[in-house]
Amino acid sequence: MTDPILTLSGITKTFPGVRALHDVALELYPGAVTALIGENGAGKSTLVKTMTGIYQPDAGEIRVGGKVVTLPTAISATAAGVTAIHQETVLFDELTVAENIYLGHAPRNRFGMIDWKTMKSEAQKTLDSMAAGIDADIPLKELGIAKKHLVAVARALSVDAQVVIMDEPTAALSQKEIEELYVLVELLKKDGKAILFISHKFDEIYRIADRYTVFRDGEMVGKGFIKDTPQSEIVKMMVGRSVDQIFPMRAATIGAPVLEVTGLSHPTEFENISFSVRKGEILGFYGLVGAGRSEVMQAVFGMTEVSGGTMVLDGKTIAPRSPADAVEAGIVYVPEERGKQGVITGEPIFKNVSLPSLDKTSSKGFIRMAEEYKLARTYTERLDLRASSLSQNVSTLSGGNQQKVVIAKWLATLPKVIILDEPTKGIDIGSKAAVHEFMGELVSQGLSVIMVSSELPEILGMSDRVVVMREGLMVDTLDNTNLQPETLVRLAAGIAEEKAA
C-alpha cells in the first residue's frame, strides 16, 4: 500500500467548556479522495483549522511526507504543502485572478520585485491546464461563485500543495458546475494530490470518494473504503444510532387556508404568483437555481416591494412593507443565508433567540435576562441544539446549530406561517432528521409551513403539496400523492412543456 502523504495521530483540542477533538487519527493518501463525514459539531471544522495552521493541537502529531511538522500559522501549513478550498472562497474581489492565485508567494525578479509578467503567464498556464476558461488578468469580482472555486483550485496548484482540503465545495454550485468540479478532482488525483473532501451529500461522497473517515463528538469512530461500506452503516456511525426514516410519518389534519397569495408580482424577479397554504400543511416550493422561489418568499416577508398582487392572512388583507410588519401579522422567514440574514454572530445564543420577542422577556422597559434564558431554553431544547451553554457566541456554532438558533428565534414569536428557505442546506443527516421531525411537530400543532428546497428527497418526503417555479413564473401546483421526482425535474427544467409542444 502507498504510504500516506499526511498522517494525524492523537490530535486533541479543547476550548473552554468544549472538547472539540479527542485522540483523533487521520490518513490521507496520494491520488485518493478521503471523505470526512460527521454531523455538525462533530469536530470537522476544528480538524481542518488544525491542519491549516489556524489552531494548534493541545496534543498529538502531524506528519507530512513522513516527517513530523508543526503548523503555527496558515503560512507554515501552505509551506508544508497543505491548502484548503472552503465553501465560501477566501479570496479578494478587488485583486485580479492572477494576484489571488499568487498572493503571498508571487514570483520575483532579480531585484526582489514582483515579476508581474511571469505571474500572469504562470497563472494563465495553470488556469488553461484546468480548462477553466478564465482570464488571469480580470478582477476576481467579475467571476461567479463557481469560477471563484476554480481560482481557489488554481491557487492550490500554484503552491504545489500535496494535500488539498475541499470543505463543502459544491454547496453554492449548480449541477453543471458540480460536474465540472468532479472533473477537477479527478485531475488533482491524477496529479498525485491527497484530497480531503468534506460534504453532507451522500450522493457526492459515493460518487467522488475512495475512502472515508467518520467523526462523532470530536472522535474518529470509523474509517474504510467507500466501495466496501453501505450508506446505512456510515449513517449509523455518524449519529450513533440507526436513522432508517429521515422523513417522519405525519398524521396532521389539514384545515382551511391560512395564507392566500394572489397575483404577486415583482418588476424583475417574478410575475403573477398565486398559492395558498393551509393550516397544518407543509407547502413545498421547488425549482432550479434562479427560479425566483426565495425572491417570492422575501416579498411575502416584506423584505422587497412588490409591483402587484394581494395577500390575505386569516381572512384579513395584509401588505407588509417590512419584516416587522410581517412578524406582527404572524409570518416569519428562516432565510437560506443564515450567516448574513439569520443570526447576529457577535451575540450569544440566548440573545439571538429572544431578540424578536423582547415584549415577552421585558417588564416596564427593562429586559429580564432570566426570562430570555427561559425562552431560549424552551425552543433550543425542542430542536436539540448542541452547545456548551446558551451564553455561547453564535459564531462558534456549527452551521446546523446556527440554523436551529434561527428557527428557535422565530418559533418563539408564535407565528401562524413559517417560511423555511432551504432549511437543511449544509447540515448533516442527523440534524436534518431533527429539523424534519420538528417540522412535523409544528404542523401537527396547526402551524402552516412553506418550505423552499432544492433537494428532491426533502420536497417529496416532507411536502403535502408542491409548487414548481421556473424563471420567475409558477409552472404548476401538485398534490404529493405518488409524485415522482422525474415529474418535478421535467417541470422545473421546462422539458415537459417542450415535449408537449
C-alpha positions as CSV (number, residue, x, y, z in Angstrom):
1,M,0.0,0.0,0.0
2,T,1.2,3.5,-0.8
3,D,2.3,5.4,2.2
4,P,0.1,8.3,3.3
5,I,1.1,11.8,2.5
6,L,-0.4,13.2,5.6
7,T,-0.9,11.4,8.9
8,L,-2.5,12.8,12.1
9,S,-2.3,10.8,15.3
10,G,-3.5,11.5,18.8
11,I,-4.8,15.0,17.9
12,T,-6.6,16.6,20.8
13,K,-8.0,20.2,21.0
14,T,-10.1,21.6,23.9
15,F,-11.8,25.0,24.2
16,P,-13.3,26.4,27.4
17,G,-16.1,24.0,28.3
18,V,-15.9,22.1,25.0
19,R,-13.7,19.1,23.9
20,A,-13.6,19.7,20.2
21,L,-11.2,16.8,19.3
22,H,-10.0,13.8,21.3
23,D,-7.2,11.4,20.2
24,V,-8.1,11.8,16.5
25,A,-6.3,9.9,13.8
26,L,-6.5,10.6,10.0
27,E,-4.5,9.4,7.0
28,L,-4.6,10.9,3.5
29,Y,-3.1,9.0,0.5
30,P,-1.7,10.3,-2.8
31,G,-4.1,10.2,-5.7
32,A,-7.1,9.4,-3.5
33,V,-10.1,11.2,-2.1
34,T,-10.9,10.7,1.5
35,A,-14.4,11.8,2.6
36,L,-14.5,13.4,6.1
37,I,-18.0,12.6,7.4
38,G,-19.8,13.7,10.5
39,E,-22.7,15.7,12.0
40,N,-22.4,19.4,12.6
41,G,-20.4,19.8,15.7
42,A,-18.5,16.5,15.3
43,G,-15.2,18.3,15.0
44,K,-14.6,18.5,11.3
45,S,-14.0,22.3,11.1
46,T,-11.7,22.2,14.1
47,L,-9.7,19.4,12.4
48,V,-9.4,21.4,9.2
49,K,-8.3,24.5,11.1
50,T,-5.7,22.4,12.9
51,M,-4.4,21.0,9.6
52,T,-4.2,24.5,8.1
53,G,-2.3,26.2,11.0
54,I,-5.2,28.3,12.3
55,Y,-5.5,26.2,15.5
56,Q,-2.6,24.4,17.3
57,P,-3.4,21.0,18.8
58,D,-3.1,20.5,22.6
59,A,-1.6,17.1,22.0
60,G,-0.8,14.8,19.1
61,E,1.4,14.7,16.0
62,I,1.1,15.8,12.4
63,R,3.3,14.2,9.7
64,V,3.6,15.4,6.1
65,G,5.6,13.1,3.8
66,G,6.6,11.0,6.8
67,K,8.2,14.0,8.6
68,V,6.8,15.5,11.8
69,V,5.7,19.1,11.3
70,T,4.4,21.9,13.4
71,L,2.0,24.4,11.9
72,P,1.9,27.5,14.0
73,T,0.5,29.7,11.2
74,A,-1.5,29.3,8.0
75,I,1.6,30.3,6.0
76,S,3.5,27.4,7.6
77,A,0.8,25.0,6.6
78,T,1.0,26.3,3.0
79,A,4.8,25.9,3.1
80,A,4.3,22.3,4.3
81,G,2.1,21.6,1.3
82,V,-1.4,21.8,2.9
83,T,-4.0,24.0,1.4
84,A,-7.8,24.4,1.7
85,I,-10.7,25.3,-0.6
86,H,-13.6,26.5,1.6
87,Q,-17.3,26.6,1.0
88,E,-17.1,30.4,0.9
89,T,-13.9,31.1,-1.1
90,V,-11.4,33.2,1.0
91,L,-10.2,35.4,-1.9
92,F,-10.1,39.1,-2.6
93,D,-12.6,40.6,-5.1
94,E,-10.6,43.7,-5.9
95,L,-7.5,41.9,-6.9
96,T,-7.0,40.2,-10.3
97,V,-7.3,36.4,-10.7
98,A,-3.5,36.1,-11.1
99,E,-2.9,38.2,-7.9
100,N,-5.3,35.9,-6.0
101,I,-3.6,32.8,-7.2
102,Y,-0.1,34.0,-6.3
103,L,-1.0,36.1,-3.2
104,G,1.8,35.5,-0.6
105,H,4.1,33.6,-3.0
106,A,4.4,35.8,-6.1
107,P,7.4,35.2,-8.4
108,R,10.2,37.7,-8.0
109,N,12.7,39.2,-10.4
110,R,16.4,39.6,-9.7
111,F,15.8,42.8,-7.9
112,G,13.3,41.2,-5.4
113,M,10.3,42.9,-7.0
114,I,7.2,41.1,-8.1
115,D,7.5,39.8,-11.6
116,W,4.1,40.7,-12.9
117,K,4.5,39.3,-16.4
118,T,5.7,35.9,-15.1
119,M,2.9,35.8,-12.5
120,K,0.2,36.5,-15.1
121,S,1.6,34.0,-17.6
122,E,2.0,31.2,-15.0
123,A,-1.4,31.9,-13.6
124,Q,-2.9,31.7,-17.1
125,K,-1.0,28.5,-17.8
126,T,-2.4,26.9,-14.6
127,L,-6.0,28.0,-15.4
128,D,-5.7,26.7,-19.0
129,S,-4.4,23.3,-17.8
130,M,-7.7,23.1,-15.8
131,A,-9.8,24.2,-18.8
132,A,-11.2,26.9,-16.5
133,G,-11.9,29.4,-19.3
134,I,-10.8,32.3,-17.1
135,D,-8.7,35.3,-18.0
136,A,-6.0,35.7,-15.3
137,D,-5.9,39.5,-15.8
138,I,-9.5,40.3,-14.9
139,P,-10.7,41.3,-11.4
140,L,-12.0,38.4,-9.3
141,K,-15.2,40.3,-8.6
142,E,-16.3,39.7,-12.2
143,L,-16.5,35.9,-11.6
144,G,-19.4,33.9,-10.2
145,I,-19.0,31.6,-7.2
146,A,-18.2,28.5,-9.4
147,K,-15.4,30.3,-11.2
148,K,-14.0,31.6,-7.9
149,H,-13.8,28.0,-6.7
150,L,-11.7,27.2,-9.8
151,V,-9.4,30.1,-8.9
152,A,-9.1,28.6,-5.4
153,V,-8.1,25.3,-7.0
154,A,-5.6,27.0,-9.2
155,R,-4.1,28.7,-6.1
156,A,-3.7,25.2,-4.6
157,L,-1.9,24.0,-7.7
158,S,0.3,27.1,-7.8
159,V,1.8,26.4,-4.3
160,D,2.4,22.8,-5.3
161,A,0.2,21.6,-2.5
162,Q,0.5,17.9,-1.6
163,V,-2.8,17.9,0.4
164,V,-5.9,19.7,-0.8
165,I,-8.8,20.1,1.6
166,M,-12.2,20.7,0.0
167,D,-14.7,21.9,2.6
168,E,-18.3,21.7,1.2
169,P,-17.1,22.9,-2.2
170,T,-20.4,22.2,-4.0
171,A,-22.7,24.0,-1.6
172,A,-23.3,27.0,-3.8
173,L,-22.8,25.4,-7.2
174,S,-25.3,24.3,-9.9
175,Q,-25.4,20.7,-11.0
176,K,-23.4,21.6,-14.2
177,E,-20.8,23.3,-12.1
178,I,-20.6,20.4,-9.7
179,E,-19.9,18.1,-12.6
180,E,-17.1,20.4,-13.7
181,L,-15.7,20.3,-10.1
182,Y,-15.7,16.5,-10.2
183,V,-13.5,16.7,-13.3
184,L,-11.1,18.9,-11.5
185,V,-11.0,16.5,-8.6
186,E,-10.0,13.7,-11.0
187,L,-7.2,15.9,-12.4
188,L,-5.9,16.5,-8.8
189,K,-6.0,12.8,-8.2
190,K,-4.0,12.1,-11.4
191,D,-1.5,14.7,-10.2
192,G,-1.0,12.6,-7.1
193,K,-2.6,15.0,-4.6
194,A,-4.2,13.7,-1.4
195,I,-7.7,15.2,-1.2
196,L,-9.8,15.5,1.9
197,F,-13.4,16.0,0.8
198,I,-15.9,17.3,3.3
199,S,-19.6,17.0,2.3
200,H,-23.0,16.3,3.8
201,K,-24.3,14.9,0.5
202,F,-24.0,11.1,0.3
203,D,-24.5,11.0,-3.5
204,E,-21.4,13.2,-3.8
205,I,-19.4,11.1,-1.3
206,Y,-20.2,7.9,-3.1
207,R,-19.5,9.5,-6.5
208,I,-16.1,11.1,-5.7
209,A,-14.5,9.5,-2.6
210,D,-12.3,6.4,-2.4
211,R,-12.0,6.3,1.4
212,Y,-13.9,7.7,4.3
213,T,-13.3,8.7,7.9
214,V,-16.3,9.3,10.2
215,F,-16.2,11.7,13.2
216,R,-18.7,11.8,16.1
217,D,-18.5,14.1,19.1
218,G,-14.9,15.0,18.4
219,E,-13.6,11.4,17.9
220,M,-12.8,9.3,14.9
221,V,-15.3,6.4,15.1
222,G,-14.8,4.7,11.8
223,K,-12.8,4.5,8.5
224,G,-12.6,2.4,5.4
225,F,-13.2,2.1,1.7
226,I,-16.4,3.6,0.3
227,K,-16.9,0.7,-2.2
228,D,-17.0,-1.7,0.8
229,T,-19.4,0.2,3.0
230,P,-23.1,0.7,2.6
231,Q,-24.6,4.1,3.3
232,S,-26.7,2.9,6.2
233,E,-23.5,1.8,8.1
234,I,-21.9,5.2,7.7
235,V,-25.0,6.9,8.9
236,K,-25.1,4.7,11.9
237,M,-21.5,5.6,12.7
238,M,-22.2,9.3,12.3
239,V,-25.2,9.6,14.6
240,G,-24.6,6.7,16.9
241,R,-28.0,5.2,16.0
242,S,-29.8,4.0,13.0
243,V,-31.6,6.6,11.0
244,D,-33.9,4.5,9.0
245,Q,-36.5,7.1,8.4
246,I,-35.2,10.6,7.7
247,F,-38.7,11.9,6.9
248,P,-41.0,11.2,9.8
249,M,-44.5,9.9,9.3
250,R,-47.1,12.6,9.8
251,A,-50.8,12.5,10.6
252,A,-51.5,16.2,10.6
253,T,-55.1,17.3,9.9
254,I,-55.0,19.9,7.1
255,G,-57.6,22.6,7.6
256,A,-58.7,25.8,5.8
257,P,-56.3,28.2,4.0
258,V,-54.4,30.4,6.4
259,L,-52.4,32.5,3.8
260,E,-53.7,33.2,0.3
261,V,-51.4,34.9,-2.2
262,T,-52.9,36.1,-5.5
263,G,-51.1,37.6,-8.5
264,L,-48.0,38.6,-6.6
265,S,-45.5,40.3,-8.9
266,H,-42.1,42.0,-8.8
267,P,-40.7,44.2,-11.6
268,T,-37.7,42.0,-12.3
269,E,-37.8,38.7,-10.2
270,F,-41.3,37.1,-10.6
271,E,-44.7,37.6,-12.0
272,N,-48.3,36.5,-11.2
273,I,-47.6,34.1,-8.3
274,S,-50.7,32.7,-6.7
275,F,-50.8,30.0,-4.0
276,S,-52.3,29.2,-0.6
277,V,-51.0,27.3,2.4
278,R,-53.5,25.7,4.7
279,K,-53.5,25.1,8.5
280,G,-51.4,22.1,9.3
281,E,-49.8,21.9,5.9
282,I,-46.3,21.9,4.5
283,L,-46.3,23.6,1.1
284,G,-43.1,22.8,-0.8
285,F,-41.6,25.2,-3.4
286,Y,-39.3,23.5,-5.9
287,G,-37.3,24.9,-8.9
288,L,-33.9,25.2,-10.3
289,V,-31.4,27.9,-9.4
290,G,-32.8,31.3,-10.4
291,A,-36.4,30.2,-10.5
292,G,-37.4,33.0,-8.1
293,R,-38.5,31.0,-5.1
294,S,-36.5,32.9,-2.5
295,E,-37.4,36.2,-4.0
296,V,-41.1,35.4,-3.7
297,M,-40.7,34.4,0.0
298,Q,-38.7,37.6,0.7
299,A,-41.6,39.6,-0.8
300,V,-44.1,37.8,1.4
301,F,-42.0,38.6,4.4
302,G,-41.9,42.3,3.5
303,M,-38.2,42.4,2.5
304,T,-38.8,43.6,-1.0
305,E,-41.5,45.8,-2.5
306,V,-43.9,44.1,-5.0
307,S,-45.5,45.7,-8.0
308,G,-48.8,43.9,-7.7
309,G,-50.9,41.2,-6.1
310,T,-52.7,40.7,-2.8
311,M,-52.1,38.6,0.4
312,V,-54.8,37.5,2.8
313,L,-53.9,36.1,6.2
314,D,-56.7,34.5,8.3
315,G,-59.3,36.4,6.2
316,K,-57.6,39.8,6.6
317,T,-55.8,41.6,3.7
318,I,-52.1,42.3,4.6
319,A,-49.4,44.3,2.8
320,P,-46.2,44.0,4.8
321,R,-43.8,46.8,3.9
322,S,-41.1,45.4,6.3
323,P,-40.2,42.2,8.1
324,A,-41.5,43.8,11.3
325,D,-45.0,44.2,9.6
326,A,-44.9,40.5,8.6
327,V,-43.9,39.3,12.0
328,E,-46.6,41.3,13.6
329,A,-49.1,39.8,11.2
330,G,-47.9,36.3,12.0
331,I,-45.5,35.4,9.2
332,V,-41.8,34.6,9.9
333,Y,-39.0,33.7,7.5
334,V,-35.9,31.5,8.1
335,P,-33.5,32.6,5.3
336,E,-31.2,30.5,3.3
337,E,-28.2,32.8,4.1
338,R,-28.4,32.2,7.9
339,G,-24.9,33.7,8.5
340,K,-25.8,37.0,6.8
341,Q,-29.6,37.3,7.4
342,G,-30.4,34.8,10.2
343,V,-28.2,35.3,13.2
344,I,-26.2,38.1,14.9
345,T,-22.9,36.4,15.0
346,G,-21.4,38.6,17.7
347,E,-24.1,37.8,20.2
348,P,-24.8,34.7,22.4
349,I,-27.5,32.1,21.7
350,F,-30.0,33.4,24.2
351,K,-30.0,36.9,22.9
352,N,-30.4,35.7,19.3
353,V,-33.4,33.6,20.2
354,S,-35.1,36.3,22.4
355,L,-34.4,39.3,20.1
356,P,-37.8,39.3,18.2
357,S,-39.7,38.5,21.5
358,L,-38.5,41.3,23.8
359,D,-42.1,42.1,24.7
360,K,-42.2,38.6,26.3
361,T,-38.9,39.0,28.2
362,S,-39.2,42.6,29.3
363,S,-41.0,44.4,32.1
364,K,-41.6,48.1,32.4
365,G,-38.9,48.7,29.7
366,F,-36.3,46.5,31.3
367,I,-35.1,43.2,29.8
368,R,-35.1,40.3,32.2
369,M,-32.2,38.1,31.4
370,A,-33.8,35.2,33.3
371,E,-36.8,35.3,31.0
372,E,-34.5,35.5,28.0
373,Y,-32.8,32.3,29.1
374,K,-36.1,30.6,29.8
375,L,-37.5,31.5,26.4
376,A,-34.3,30.4,24.6
377,R,-34.0,27.1,26.6
378,T,-37.6,26.2,25.8
379,Y,-37.1,26.4,22.0
380,T,-33.5,25.3,21.7
381,E,-34.1,22.1,23.7
382,R,-37.0,21.2,21.4
383,L,-34.6,21.5,18.5
384,D,-31.8,19.5,20.2
385,L,-29.3,22.4,19.9
386,R,-25.7,21.3,20.5
387,A,-23.9,24.0,22.5
388,S,-21.9,24.2,25.7
389,S,-24.3,26.8,27.1
390,L,-26.9,29.4,26.0
391,S,-24.2,32.1,26.6
392,Q,-22.0,30.6,23.8
393,N,-21.4,33.0,20.9
394,V,-23.5,32.0,17.9
395,S,-20.4,32.4,15.6
396,T,-18.8,29.5,17.3
397,L,-21.6,27.1,16.5
398,S,-21.6,24.7,13.5
399,G,-23.8,25.6,10.5
400,G,-26.6,23.2,11.5
401,N,-26.7,24.5,15.1
402,Q,-26.9,28.1,13.8
403,Q,-29.8,27.1,11.7
404,K,-31.5,25.7,14.8
405,V,-31.0,29.1,16.6
406,V,-32.7,30.9,13.7
407,I,-35.7,28.5,13.7
408,A,-35.9,28.8,17.5
409,K,-35.8,32.6,17.3
410,W,-38.8,32.8,15.0
411,L,-40.8,30.0,16.7
412,A,-40.7,31.9,19.9
413,T,-42.8,34.6,18.3
414,L,-45.7,32.1,18.0
415,P,-46.3,32.7,14.2
416,K,-49.2,31.5,12.1
417,V,-47.0,30.8,9.0
418,I,-43.3,30.0,9.0
419,I,-41.3,30.1,5.8
420,L,-38.2,27.8,5.7
421,D,-35.9,28.6,2.9
422,E,-33.5,25.7,2.3
423,P,-33.9,24.7,6.0
424,T,-31.3,21.8,5.9
425,K,-28.8,23.3,3.4
426,G,-25.3,22.5,4.6
427,I,-26.3,20.5,7.6
428,D,-25.7,16.8,8.4
429,I,-28.1,13.9,8.1
430,G,-28.7,13.7,11.9
431,S,-29.5,17.4,12.1
432,K,-31.7,17.1,9.0
433,A,-33.7,14.4,10.7
434,A,-34.2,16.6,13.8
435,V,-35.3,19.6,11.7
436,H,-37.7,17.4,9.7
437,E,-39.1,15.9,12.9
438,F,-39.7,19.3,14.3
439,M,-41.4,20.5,11.1
440,G,-43.8,17.6,11.5
441,E,-44.4,18.6,15.1
442,L,-45.2,22.2,14.1
443,V,-47.8,21.3,11.5
444,S,-49.4,18.8,14.0
445,Q,-49.9,21.8,16.3
446,G,-51.7,23.6,13.5
447,L,-48.9,25.8,12.2
448,S,-48.6,26.4,8.4
449,V,-45.2,25.8,6.9
450,I,-43.8,26.9,3.5
451,M,-40.6,25.1,2.6
452,V,-38.3,26.1,-0.2
453,S,-35.9,23.3,-1.0
454,S,-33.6,22.3,-3.9
455,E,-33.4,18.7,-2.5
456,L,-35.9,16.4,-4.2
457,P,-35.9,13.8,-1.4
458,E,-36.8,16.6,1.1
459,I,-39.5,18.1,-1.1
460,L,-41.1,14.6,-1.7
461,G,-40.5,13.4,1.8
462,M,-42.0,16.5,3.6
463,S,-44.4,18.3,1.4
464,D,-48.2,17.9,1.2
465,R,-48.3,19.9,-2.0
466,V,-45.6,21.2,-4.2
467,V,-45.4,24.5,-6.2
468,V,-43.0,24.3,-9.1
469,M,-41.4,27.5,-10.4
470,R,-39.3,28.3,-13.4
471,E,-37.7,31.6,-14.4
472,G,-39.9,33.7,-12.1
473,L,-43.2,32.0,-13.1
474,M,-45.3,29.3,-11.5
475,V,-45.5,26.2,-13.6
476,D,-47.8,24.0,-11.5
477,T,-49.1,23.1,-8.1
478,L,-49.1,19.3,-7.4
479,D,-50.6,17.1,-4.7
480,N,-47.8,15.0,-3.3
481,T,-49.6,11.7,-3.9
482,N,-47.3,9.2,-5.7
483,L,-45.4,12.2,-7.1
484,Q,-42.3,11.2,-8.9
485,P,-39.0,13.1,-8.9
486,E,-38.8,13.0,-12.6
487,T,-42.1,14.9,-12.9
488,L,-40.7,17.8,-10.8
489,V,-37.4,17.9,-12.6
490,R,-39.1,18.0,-16.0
491,L,-41.5,20.8,-15.0
492,A,-38.7,22.8,-13.3
493,A,-36.5,22.5,-16.4
494,G,-39.2,23.1,-18.9
495,I,-38.8,19.7,-20.5
496,A,-42.4,18.6,-20.1
497,E,-43.6,21.8,-21.8
498,E,-41.2,21.4,-24.8
499,K,-42.2,17.8,-25.3
500,A,-45.9,18.6,-25.3
501,A,-45.3,21.3,-27.8
